[in-house]
Amino acid sequence: MSEASTLQDGCALVTGASRGIGAAIVQALAQDGRSVGVNYRTDERGARAVVSAIERDGGRAAPVQADIREPEAAERLFGELESHFGTPVLTLVNNAGVRHDDLGATLDDEEWSDVLETNLTAAFRLTRRALKPMLRARTGRIVNISSVVGLRANPGQANYAAAKAGLVALTKTIAVEVARRGITVNAVAPGWIDTEMTSGISGELLRAVPARRAGKPEEVAACVRFLASTQASYVTGTVLPVDGGLAA
């Protein structure tokens, strides 16, 4: 069986996929024929709307609720999807993320821990679980959604920057560990993307972007779609900024 057919037969899981970048990613993967799991924590209505849109276009999708900060969430998420679609998860996109911005001098322990648990530790646990069927199939795609903040300083985001920079290091390390088994692990680092999470960004900050505009979720999704494809089989351990030149 070819790598292309194996990947296509496996399903995909995208965390934090009820809106914004995550919703755009699951729709892009569904267009490639993948069955997709739309993970959400509290926004059930948003997740079901994303699933309905995919199904109207002839795709297959399922909403899967989980708070990925919980240690047992990874096993439950994968188990639900494997049972629902009858196939292993061979594409994982670690997209879920939160922000609690504050200056380092006043950032409290809870703000630090919540961001690290959601944005980094959960991604590690999901990756660890994803590798089991991928290693057996000798193919798989993992794409981590990092951030331009993990590549360059942004005052007031020490916790977010640490988590996203850690995600880059995790990406590179796991990529090297599994490269010989046909599994690729890459990261995409969005800049200012027009979503709910960035709705408070000022015009002054956008003027720092060489492209002079915010990006669109679909522009991030297009990069993830490529990295998750068979065409990207020789691309691993890389970080692709999608930031209008901000990190250049």
N, C-alpha and C positions, 0 to 999 in steps of 0.2 A: 504494500500500500504506500502511495507517495506521501511525502510530507504535506503537500497541499490538501489532499483528501483527508488525511488524519486531522489536520488543524480544522478543516471545515466541518468534520464530523463531531469534533469536540465543541463544547459550549464555552461561553465567555461570561465572566463576572466583572462588573464595574461597580465599585463602591461609590457611595454618595452620588447616585445617578438620577435623582428625582428632579433635578433642575440644573441649569447652568452648563458648565463644561461637561459634567458627567452625563447629562441627558443627551448632549450633542455627540458624545463618544459612543453611547450605546446605539444611537440611531445610525451612526456611521458604520459600526461593526455589523449591525443587522442588515445593512445594505449589501454587505459582502456575503450574506447567507448564513451568518453565525446565529445560533440560538443564544439569547443574551439574558443574563440575570441583572435586574435593575435593583440594586441595593439602596435602601433608605433607612433612616433611623426613626424619624417622626412624620415625615411628609408622605403619608400613604396616598393622598389624593394626587400629588405630583407624580409619584412613581406609577400609579395606575394610568394616569394620562399619557405618560411616556410609553407604557406598554401598549395602550390602545392605539397610539399613533403608529407604532411599529407594526402591529397586527393589521391595521388598515392598509398598510403598504405591502402586505403579504409576508411579513417576517414573523419570527417566533420570539416571544419575550415573556418573562415572568417577574413579578415584583417579589423581592425577598427582604424582609425586615430583619435588621440586626443592629445593635449598638456595637460597632467593631472594637470599641475600647475593652469589651468584656473578653477575657481570655478564651472562653469557650465559643465565642462567636464564629471563629474561622471554621471549625469543624461543622457547626450547624449549618452555616451558609453553604458550604460545599456539599454537604449531605443532601440538603434540600434541592439544590440545583441538579445534582447527579441523579436523584430520584425522579425529579420532574421531567427532565429531558432524556433520561436514560443514557447519558453519555458523560465522560469526564470533563472537568473544566480544564481546557488547554490554553485559554487566554485569560489573563488576569490584568485588570487595570486598577491600580491603587490610586484612586482619585479623591476619596473623602478627606476633608480637612476642615479645621476650625481655626479661628484667630481670636486671641485675647491680647490686644496691643497695649503696651505700656512701656515706659522707660525702664531700663534695667535697674535703676536705683529703687523703684517702687513696684516692680513686677512681683506679685506674690507667688507662693508655692503652688497654689491651686491653678493659677493661670499658666504657670510653667508646665505643670504636670499634665493638665488636660490637653494642651497643644502637643506635647511630646507623645502622650499615649495615643491620641487620635491620628496624628500625622506621620508618626514614625514607628512606634511599637506595634500598632495594629497592622501596618503595612508589612512589617517583618513576619508577624504571625500568619498573615494571609499568604505571604510568599512561601513560607515554610510548608504550609499545607498544600499549596498549589504545586509545589515541586514533586510531590509523591506521584500523581498520575502522569505528570510531564516526563519524569525520569523513566517511568515504565513505557510510555509511548515514544520516547526518544525524540520528542518535539514539544514545543510550547513557546508561548510569548507572554512576557511580563513587562508591563509598561507602568512606571511610577510617575505620578504627576508631582514634580518638585515645584520650584518657583525661581524666578529671577532673584528673589530675596536670598535664596540659598547660594547665589553666585556673587552678589554684591551687597554691601551694607544698606540697610534701611532703618534709620533710628526709630525706636519704639517697637521693634519686632524681634527682639533677641530670642524669644522662645520659638517664634515661627521660623526665623532664619536658621536656628540650630536644628530644628526638626527637618527642614527642607534640605539643608546641607548634609545632614545625616542620611537622608534618603538618597542623595547622590552617591555617597560613599557605600551605602548598602547596595545600590544598583551595580556599581562597578565591581564590588567584591563577589556578589552572587553570580554576576555575568561570567567572571573568570572561572568560578567553581564549576559551572554547568555547561560551558561552551562546547565541550566535546560530545555532549549528549543531545545536540540539536536544539537546545533551548536558548533563546535570546532574552536578555534583560536590559532594558533601556529606560531612560528618563526623558520626560519633556518638561521644560522649565518655562511656564507661561509668565509673561509680564503683566501689564495692566490689561485685564480682559473684562469686557463689559458684562458683569454678572451682579447678582445681589451682594456678593461678598465685597465687591469693589465699588458699590454705589456711592460711597462717600468720598471718593477720590477727587481732589481739587483740580481745577484747570492748571494750576501752577505745577503740580506733579506731572500731569500729562505733557506739559511743555518740555519736560526732561526726556521724553521719548522721541528719538530721532524721527520716527514716522509721524509724530504729531497727532496720534489718535490712539484710542483704546482698541485692543484686538477683539475679535468675535469668538465665541465658544466654538463655532464651526471651524475656525482656523486652527485651533488646538486639536480638535477632533480629527482633522485631516492628517495631521502629523502622527497621531496615535494610530490611525487606520493604516498608515504605511508601515509603522514599526511593528504592528501586529500581523502584517501580511507575510506571505511566503517570499515576496520580492525583497524583504529586509532580512533574509536568512543569514547574511554575512555582516549584519550590523548588530553589534552587541557591546555593552559597557559604555555606551555613549550618552551624552546629555544634549538634547536639542532645544535651544532657547527659541521661544515663540514670543518675542517681546518688542518687535518693531525697532530693534537695534539698541535697546536699553543697556544690555550687558556687553556690547561691543567694545 
